[in-house]
Amino acid sequence: MPVFAKASLEKLHTCVSEIQIVFMDVIQDWDCKVVWGHRGQADQHQAFVSGASKTDWPNSTHNSYPSRGIDVVPYYPDGIRWADEHGMYLFAGYVLRTARIYGIILRWGGDWDRDHDTKDQKFNDLCHFEYIVQA
């Protein structure tokens, strides 16, 4: 059974409990790495300037503390496969279904409007998930 590395766990623990619940379940069946949880001002601004984020500080879900946004990628024996879009889509489906089982609503960066149409995105952030607060 896969387990999170120390660095991934530290980043996961900067996120809201709902995100932690989902990914502690996901890791039991799918090896993955947490790339970002909470991002401070300098890191968020750098992500914005580099084009990795469309939002500058303090407007990203990564900027709240605890963070409502997380970036997680599948992890394979040969490492992260950033170019493997099919793998990212498959992983996202697993994550979203896992969240649903817990009654947790996540939005994924490959389907921002949550309409199940992945072809209508202007910006794909395939490793990004964010917690949707339910009213």
Buried (B, 14 or more C-beta within 10 A) or exposed (E): EEEBEEEBBEBBBBBBEBBBBBBEBBBEEBBBBBBBBBBEEEBBBEBBEEEEBEBBBEEBBBBBEBBBBBBBBBBEEEEBBEEBEEBBBEBBEBBBEBBEEEEBBBBBBBBBEEEEEBEEBEEBBBBBBBBBEEE
